[in-house]
Amino acid sequence: MQLEDRDIRFLVGNKEILSRMPMIKTLEIFHRNILLFLEELSSKLLRESELRKYPDVAAFAFWIRKKNLERQRETYENEQLKVGRGVAFHITPSNIPIQFAVSLVYGLLSGNINIIRISEKEFNEVTIICSAINELLAEEKHCEIRDYICIIRYGHKDDITRQLSEICDARIVWGGDQTIQNIRRFPIPPRAAELCFADRDSICLIDADQYLQADQKVLARDFYNDTYEVDQNACSSPRIIIWLGKRVEEAKEIFWNMLSKELPDYELPQVAGSEKLLRFCILAAKDREISYISDNTKLVRVQVKHISEDLLDYKSGMGYFFEYTAKNLEEIVPLLRKSCQTISCYGINHEIIKELIKKYGVRGVDRVVFIGHTQELSLEWDGVNMIDSLSRKISIQF
C-alpha cells in the first residue's frame, strides 16, 4: 500500500503501522488486552482537568469504564468463538466530535484492526482523546495494541480512500446520505462487510397531564442535553415535539419557559438565526398554516397543524423545533419512516408505542427512551448490534 506521508496526518499511529495492518492478527471479541486498555483510557479521561467543559468526553469515558464493559462482555459468554473480521476502515462525521472514538471502541471490542478517518474540522475533544490514547500506547504494557489503531486525517484524496477500502474487511461509514453515496464509489473486497449510518431524525412525545406533575426543571435540563448539548446535530436529537393529553397549552407554556432558562450560556452562531428563518420560509411556501414562535433565535418553535411524511425534511438545528398537538398516537405514524431513529418520551406507556409499531409495521424507529437518554452510548446503533456485525462467528459442530 503506497501512501504519501504528505497526504496523511496521523493523530494516532504512523505510516509503518498503517502499512502492516493487513498482516496483523485479529482478536477474540472483548479481548482482555483491549478491555485493560479501554479501562485505563476511561480512567485517564476522567482525570482530565478540563473534563467539565466537555460532557461528551465525560460520557464517553463513563461508557468505557471497566464495570460497564464487563457487563456487556457477559452477554457474550455463552457464544461460540467470535473474532474480528480484520481491518476495519471507519469514516466518521464532522458534526459529532466524539463519534470517531465511539466507532473505534466498536472496532476494538469486536476484535478488529482499526483505521479511523476523522474530519479535518478541529475539535478539542478529538485532541483530548487522541492525546490520552497516545500516552497509553507509549507504555510498554499496551505495546500490543499499537498495531490496532491508526487515527488519521486527509483531505479530498480519492486515491487514499480507494486504497484503504481495497484492504478493509469491514467499512463503517458515518455521515449524511451524500457522504455515503460518495464513499460507495470505492469498492471493498467481496467478503468485506459494510455498515452505513446515514441521515436520521428523531421525535419526542410528551403527555401534557403527566408532565405537569413532573419535576419540570429536571426535564428541561434533560431535554437540553438531548438537543442543545450537541447543537441538535445528533441523529437522536428530537426535531419535533408531539403533545398529547388534555392540558397541552398549559404544559407547553411551562415547558418552553423552563427550557429558556437553560439557554443563557448557549452559544449560537450568527448565521443560525438566518438559517432557521430560511427553513421556515421554505416550509411556509408549502404549508401556509404553520406559525413561527420565537422570543430569540436560540429557541424557535414552528407549530404545525398537519403531519406529513416529509415534514422533517424541512428541519434545521441549534434550537429549531416543530410542535404538534395530537389527539392520538396514530397521528404520528407518517413520521415513523425509514429515517426515524429515536422516540424519546415522557408520560407515555412504552407498551403503547410497541403496539403502534407492530400494528402499522413501520419502517423506522430503532430506539424508544426517556427524555434525557437519547445520547446514551450503546453497543447497538440504529438497530444494529455492532459486535455481531463487525465480528465472525466460528461454528464448531462437534
N, C-alpha and C positions, 0 to 999 in steps of 0.2 A: 504494500500500500504506500504509494508515493505522495506524501503531503508536504507542502511547503511550509516551513516554520513561520514565515511572514504572514501566512493566511490564517493561522490559528493562534488564538490567545488561550493559554492554559491557565485556568484558575486552580485546578487540582490535577496532578499528573503531569506528564510531559510526552514528547513525541516518541520516545523509546517505549514507554509503557503502552501508548496507543498502538504502536506498530506490532507489538507482540500479543495484544489482546485476543486475536483469533486463535491463538495456541494455548490460552490459559484454560485450565480445567474448570468445569462447572462444580457447584457445591450442592449439597443437600439443602432443602428449604430450612430456614431457621437455623442455619449452621452456628455452632457455638461461638466461633470466632467473630461472626457477624453480629451476634447478639451482644457480645462483650464490647465490640467497637461502638455499636449504637448506644449501649448503656453509658459508656464514657462520653460519647458525644452529647447525650442528653445532660449529663452532669456538668460538662464544660459550658454548654449553652445556658443552663440555668444559673450558672455563676457569673454570666456576662454582666458587666457593670451597668450597661445601658439597656438591659432587658426590658425595663418598664416602658421604654419608648417603642418597643416592637412586640406587641401582644401576639402577632402571628408567629414570631420566632419562639416565644414562650409556649404557645400552644403546640408547636411542632416538637419542642424539647420535651414537653409533658407527654406527648403521644408516644415517643420512642423510649420512655423510661422503662427500666427492666421489668417492673411489675406488669405493665400493660402488655409488653411483647411476650412475656412468658405466658400470660393468659391467652393470648392469640395463638401461641405455639401449641398449647394444649388441645386446641380444637383439631389439630392435625396429627395427634399422637397415634391414632389408630389407622392412619393412612398407610398404604404401601409406599415403597420408596419413591420419593419425588425429588427431582434435581432440576437445576436451571436449564433453560433452553440453550444458553451460550452467550453470545454478545447481544446485549440489549441496547439499542440506539434510541435515546429519548430526545424528543424535540419539544421543548417546554415553552409556555406562553410568556408574553411580555407584560401582562397586566396583573399577574398574581406572583409577588416576589418569591414566596417560598415553595411554589409548585415544583420547582426543579428538585428540591430536597425531598419532597414527598415522593416524587417519581423515583428518585434514587433509592429510597427505602423499599419501595415495591420491588425494584430490581434486585437489591441485595438480599432481602428476605426470601426471594424466590430462587436464589442461587445463581444469579447471572453476573456476567462481567459487563460493566455499565459505562457507556459513553453518553454523557448528558450535554446536549447543546442548549445553551441558555441565550436569552435575548441580549443584544448589545446595550439595552437600556440599563443604566446603573441604579442599583438599589443597595442601601446599607445592609439590608437583611441578607443579601447574597454575600456581601463581604464578610459579615459576621459568621455565617455558617461555613463558608469555604475556608476561612482562617482557622476555625475550630477543627475542621476536617484535616487540614494540612498539619496542624500541630500534633494531632493524634497519629497521623500516618508517619510522622517523623520519629515516633517512638518505636523501638525495636520490637516490642510485643505485638505491634499491629503491622509489621512489615509484610505479612502475607496478604493483607488487604489492599496493599498499594496497587496491585495489578488489576483490581476490580473496579477502580473508579478513575474516570477521566471526566472532568467538567471543563467544557470548552466554549469559546465564543468565536464566531466567524461571521463575516458579512454575507452578502448575497453571492455566495460561491457555490453554484450548482455542482461543480465537479466534486467538491468535498461532500456534499450531501449524497451525491451519487455513489461515491466510493464507500462511504460509511453504510449506506443502505445495502450495498452489494455484499458486505461482510457480516451483516447482522443476522441473528437468529430470531430476533423479535424487534419490531419497531413500534414505539409508543409515541403518538403524536397528540400533543395538547395544543388546541388553538381554534381559531374560527374555521368556518366551513371553507373559506378560500385558502387558508393555510393548508388544510388537509388535501384539497384538490391539487395544490402546487406540489406537495410532497409526494403524492401518489404518481407523479410523473416519473419518479425514480423507482425502478423495480427492486424488489427484495428477492432473495433466493426462494425457490419453490416451496420449501418446507418451513420457511420463516413465518412466524405469526405477526399479525399487525393489529394493534389496538388504537382506535382513533376516538378522541373525545372532543366533539365539535361544539358549536354554539348551543347553549341550552338556556332555558329560562325557568323561573320558579314562581310560585304563588303562595299567598298567606291567607288563611281562613281564621276569622275571629267571630265567636259568638258574643254579641254585644252584652247580653244579660250576664253571662259568666264573667266577662271582662270587668264589668262594673263592681264585681265582688272581689276582684283580684288586687294584688299589690301592684298598682299601676306604675309606680316608679321603677320597680324591678323589671317589669315588662318593657318599659321604654328603653332601659339600658340594654336588655336582651335584644330588642328589635334593632337598636343602634348597632350592636355587634354583628347582627346578621347582614346589615346593609352598609351603613356609613364606614364601618371599620375597614371595609375592602372597597370603598367607593362604588359599591354595587357592581363591581366587576366580576365577582364570583358567580358561577352558574347557579349556585344555590341561593343567592340573594333574591328575595321576593321582589317582583316588579308590580304586582297588583295585590291589593288587599280586598278580600271578599268579606263583607259583613253579613251576618245572619242574626236573627233574634228580633225582639220587639223594641228595644230601646237603642236603636242604632245611632240616631242623631246625637243623643246624649253621650254615647260611648265614643263616637268619632271626635267630638269636641275635646273630650278629656285626653284621648289617645294622642292626638296630634299636638295638643298643648304640652303634654308631658314629653313627647319626643323633641319638641322645640327647645326644651330646657337642656337637652343633651348636646345641642349643636353649637354653642358659642365658640368652642375651640376647634371646630371642624374647619379645615382649610379648603376652600373651594376655588379652583382656577377661574379667572375672569371669563374665559371662553365658555365655561359650563352653563352660565345663565343663558347665553345666546343659543347654545345647543338645545337646551330644554325648550325654549320658546319655539325654535325651528321645528323640533319634533312634534310639538303640539299643533303648530300650524299645518304641518303635513297631514296629520290625522284629521284636523278640523275640516280640511278640504274634502275629506271623505265622509265624515260624520259631524254634522252641524249641531248635534245635540250635546256634545261634550262641553265641559266647563273647566276653566283653569283657575285654581285656587293657590295663591302664593302670597305670603307676607314678606318673604325674602327669597332669594334664589337658592338658598340652601335646602329649602323644602318646597317642592312643587307637587300639588295633587291634581290629577286630571280625573274628574268624575265622569263616568260613562253610564249611559242608560241601557246599553246593549252590549252583550258579549259576543264577539265574533272570533273565529278560529285564528285570524291573523292579527288580532289586537296587539299582541306582544311583539309583533314585527316593528311596531312604532315606538318601542321602548327607548329610554335614554338612561342616564346613570347619575350618580352623585346626588341622590335625593330626589328622584323623579318617580312618582308612584301613580299608577292607575287605581281607581277606587270604584267599587260596585257594591250595591246592596241587593242581595239575593233573597228570594222567597224560599228557595230550597236548594239543596246541593246539586240537583240535576242540572241546574243552570250553568254550572262551571264545566260541564263535560267538554264543550268545544275547546277549552284551554288545555285539556289533558292530551294534547297532541304529542307527536314523537319528541318534540323539543322540550317538553315539560320534564324537569328533573326532580325538583323537591316541592313537597307541600309542607309548609310549616303551619302550625295551628295553635289556637288556644280555645279551650272550652268545647272542642268538637270531639266526639267519641270516635276513636280510630277505627272501631269496627264498622261504623257507618261509612267511613271513607273506603275501607277494604271492600265492602259490599258494592259500593258505587263503581269501583274499579272493575270488579268481577262482572257486574251486571252489564256494563257498557263495553267491556273488553277494550279499554282504551290502550293506545299505543305508547303513551308516555307514562311518567311517574316512576321514579326509582326509589324515592325515599319519602317517608312521612315522619316528621319530627315536631317537637315542641318549638315554639318561638325561642330563639336564643341558642339553638343547637344546629343551625344549618351549616356552620363552618367546622363542625367537629370532624376530625380526620378518622379514616377507617381503612381497612384493607379491602373494602369494596368501593367501587366508584362507578357511578352511572349504571348500577345493577350488575357490574362485572366483578367477579372475585379475582383480584389481581394476582394472588398467589397461584391459584389454579391456572390462570390464563398465561402466566409467564414461566410456568414450570412444566416438566414432563412427568407423568406417572409411569413408572416401570412396573408392569404387571408380572408378577411371579406366580405361576399357575401350578405349582406342585408343593 
